[in-house]
Amino acid sequence: MSVLGADAPELDLEGHSFVVRGPSALRGTVGVSGAKNSVLKLMAATLLAEGRFRISNVPRITDVGLMAELLRAVGCEVAVNSPGAAGAADGFSSSATDTGGSLVIDVPAQIEPVAPRNIVDRFRASIVVLGPMLTRCGEAVVALPGGDDFGPRPIDMHLQGLARLGVESETVDGYVHARAQELRGATVRLDFPSVGATENLLMAAVRAAGTTVIDNAAREPEVVDLCEFLVKMGARIVGAGSSTLTIEGVEDIGRFGSADHCVVGDRIVAATYLTAVGIASGEITVSGVNPDHLAVFRGKLADMGMEITVDDRSISAAVSSRLRSAKFSTLPYPGVATDLKPLLVALLATADGVGSVTENLFAERFRYVDDLRAMGADIRIDSHHVVIEGSERLSAAEVKAHDIRAGAALVIAGLGAQGRTVVSNAHHVARGYDDLAAKLRSLGADVSLSRS
């Protein structure tokens, strides 16, 4: 059964592999739907108030289904419409430029503030229900989150920041038990601009008594998208997109309620297609994304020799010869996102010269390197640096996806390899990519799915 429910397409790719036959150039236009790293937080935010919430441009990914399952577990009703079906069943019309589906979430007057382990274990973003549950119920029990395995990502900053707002918490048998007699505004300075901590604090602060200031807040477009949704619900937030967020708490529950929202385009997925054409060569247009959200990344690709043009909602890229190598460093937004690191290593594996990627956020995010080496990539790891000497052509191999972005990186690496590359564990990729195989085929690639 589909994790999205009976009305959604089957997305369960457990036991499937990507089969890539390369090399092949890419040509055409590919659409990007809403950002995984936004839609899951928007879904969590609906727990803040009773009402009906409609979200459009929703990607067909398994993590959306898992969040829907979590919302249902606490008492909500969640209806999923496939792309093109929005409006048919719920009277909600999304933009003509949206490529995703839609969600209708009905939140009841009472919710059960418990996020069970059997759901939470399966995806990292589940931790962001903590803030809205505390706001709505004054208490929350949330299992420690699962998700991609590339080193520890503790939630200490979440809990320390919430403590400043009056939350008491303890961890018992893998569950965070949190409670607050009254949420009250405070100034919170984050040691690091953590996206998840910023989002949890935002959702706890919007109905706290008084004013909350979050210093060193995350600036990612997905955080801005959450702020815009919260404002539509009735929140008062100033500073979205900056490192200081000021939230005036709205204590009157009657001022919070239903909202409609279109999810911001997925910049990480857009970057994946740009990286793919860098490996495979050709000419593509990626639509449905704000080019400003990839400004630094686009600049680096241009330095490597990629011809790039943009308009308000798309990025076009042309590659006619082998790209030059480059040095990248992952940093919080507006820097190059850590999610792009595996994709960049795959790109540099086929570039001319010696390049490097320095990982400044998650030091253990290297499990995919051995798989790229199996494809003939010349890669050396030096502490948190990866040094890559490019090869003109990679070799086909049987490899394994260890997480969402690493799996996508291996698939696009196969576009630049001679022969048949098989990437197992396709279910990891389906957690963050809306039908990657079909979209690459639409650009002329030979990519299919098979049961392992």
SULCORPE-V816596 format. One line per field, one symbol per residue. phi: phi as a letter, one per 40 degrees, with the letter a starting at -180 (. if undefined). A space follows every 10 residues. Layout:
# SULCORPE-V816596
phi: ???
This chain:
# SULCORPE-V816596
phi: .ccchccbcc bcbdgbbcbb bbcacbahbb cbcccdcbdc ccccccccac ibbbbbgccc bccccccccc cccchcbbbb bcdgcdgcbb gbbcccccbc cabbbbbccb bccbbccccc dcaccdcccd dcccccbgaa bbcccbhcba hcbcbdcdcc ccccchcbaa bbfgbcbbaa cacbcacbbc cacccccdcc cdccccbccg bbbbcgccbd dcccccdccc ccchcbbbhd gbcbbbbccb ccdccbadab abcccccccd cccccccccc ghbbbbbgbc dccbcccccc cccchccbbb bcbabbbbbb adcccabbbc addccccccc ddcccccccb cchbbabbcb bbcccbcccc cccccgccbb bbfcbbbbbc bcacbcacbb cbadcccccc cccccbbchb bbbcgccccc cbbcfdcccc ccchcbbabb cc
